[in-house]
Amino acid sequence: MAFPPGGTYFDTLKCSFTAVPVDSSKDNAIPTTQFLEASESLTTLFDVLGSAAFKPVKNDMLGNVKKIRDRQLAAPLESETLQSLVINELKTKKHTATEGLLWLTRRSGLDFTAQSLRANLQNPSDELSTSFRAAYGNTLKPHHSFVIKPIFSAAMSATPYRKDFYAKLGDDQERVQKELRAWLGALETVIEALNRFMASKAAKW
């Protein structure tokens, strides 16, 4: 992945999670457009991981992004935030986008990616495969069928060596670590807000 000399992977993102506000004055409202763009941008991280085994993870995420965006395009004035999109969709007795958001956040790539990278940062001696496998067990695995589990398990084993992965994120490792921590912290804030909302009565169908 190309980025400017001295730059990092994070310079290539169309939208970073650091640019996705969580409005605590409005029940942690999250703007739909920025969230979807940041989620799409995150899927390029699976390209950095460099294995075709991650394609199912990426495709799963993008499929759920599409479900949410389709609802946003169908009812833009009712979908300015993720919370309003869910509440208004459920009023129509449908839940395609709502279910897509649940899968994208909790049962798909976002929480899995956040837990994988957080564990890897906190355990500097661990290879990526260790961190990713543990995160898979905590997030996606309980929701996967016996058919799907081997496909995703193969992806966990196909992660690059730790040193190679971080090198792919940029030449200036001090900057990489700083930007990764900022991006990861912002992603975790969004996930926490969405998990609380998706567990509330307002998001039940």
Salt bridges, closest charged atoms under 4 A:
ASP11 OD1 - ARG175 NH2 3.04
GLU37 OE2 - LYS14 NZ 3.79
GLU40 OE2 - ARG69 NH1 2.74
ASP47 OD2 - LYS58 NZ 2.84
ASP70 OD2 - LYS66 NZ 2.83
GLU78 OE1 - ARG71 NH2 3.12
GLU99 OE1 - HIS95 ND1 3.51
ASP164 OD1 - LYS163 NZ 3.23
GLU179 OE2 - ARG175 NE 2.50
GLU188 OE1 - ARG118 NH2 2.84
GLU192 OE2 - ARG196 NH1 3.05
